[in-house]
């Protein structure tokens, strides 16, 4: 597992870690008052190898239950900001935003109630992608339970060795994942082995995802996980919790933006910073 995580991580100074895949761009992140950017492009990721890239753009955001669970001004504001920030995304995921995320898009949902805790995760898939099956559910059966949503999808361009992708939106518990694997296997079938892209709030930094991934997905270990930026939580930002993680062989990070908090006027306790992440997947050889 340690070797898998060494394949691609962003170092603390904003450059690619020394052990990164050689075809990834090296360069400093761009910073301003409102966002953090990781530099790369899908074309750049594969240019040195002469391969073709299938782009996957994913937006994910934990608005937290204080803002998104009940109808009202904060939920409306968060929904509007999600629509604005996710332009160009193929996948859009939200935690505790209990609405239809993107009008006209297929949406997988996971709901969970256990003890005194309730959770909701939604995963919307662009109409340009084919959705074969969806599901969702709980990741634990106690008061630390969290929800996830999963879909088996086919992008417009074929991905090498992946006739379909298993995409997951996750809100991981603070402890261990103890259930949900059966739902992933039922929805995704063989795609769960080495064609998984999971996005969302992992409640853990990149270096501590192995047990969570193994419990929910199994299959091949991840090759790429990013960003590893502090995204949690308003009003104090201390934790790097929100990531895109994939075990697709040959995938590469193609940049990301970590936006600033979006609905601060509503005092959204524990809101996370939204992330737009760009992944480059290896294209299937043309026949």
C-alpha positions, 0 to 999 in steps of 0.5 A: 500500500505504501508504494501505491500512495507514493505514485502520486502525491502533491508535496507540501511545497506545492510541487509534485513529490519526488516519487511522482509519475515522471509524466506529471507536471512539476510546478508550484501551485497558484494561490490567492485569497480564495482558492488553491490550484494544482497545475496540470492538464490532461494533455500534458499528463500523457504527452511524454508517453505519447498516449491519449487521455480521457478527461474526467472532471469531478466536483465534490463538496461537503456542505455539512448538515447544518447548512444542507439538511433542511430547506431554507436560505443556506441550502438554497445558497449552497445549491446555487454555488454548487451549480456555478462552481461545477461547470464543466464537471462530469461528476458532481457529488455533495454531502448533506445537500438534500436536493437534485444536484444537477437538473437533467442529470442521473443521480445516485443517492445514499441515505443512512440513519443510525443511532442519533446520526443521519447522513445523505450523499448524492452523486450526479452524472453528466448526461453525456455519460451512460449510467448502467446501475446505481445504489447507495447506503450506509458505511457503518451501523452505529452512531458514526455511520456515514453514507455513500452513493455509487454508480456504474457508468460509461464515459463518452470515450473508452478507457483502457482496460475499463469497459465501465467505471465504478464511481463512488461519492463518499462521506467516510466515518471518522472510524472504520468502514464496516459495511457497503462493500456488497452494494459496491460489488452489486452495482459495479461488478467487475469494474470494482476491481480496477476501474474505480474513481471515488470522490468526496469527504474521506475524513482522513488525509491521503496517507491514511486512506488504505483501510477505508479503501480496502473495506469499501472497494477492495480490488486493486489498491489506489494509484492516484489520490489528490488533492492533499490540501486542507479543506475542513472545516469552517471557520477553522481550516485544519484537516485535509479530508477531501480527495479524488482517489482511483485505482485505474492503472495509468491514471494521472492527476491533471490539476485541481482547484480547492475553492474557498468557503462558499456560504459563510454569510449563513455561518455554516458550521463545519462546511468544507471547501469545495474541490474541482479535480481533474483526472486523466485516464488512459484512452483505450487503443483505437481499432 
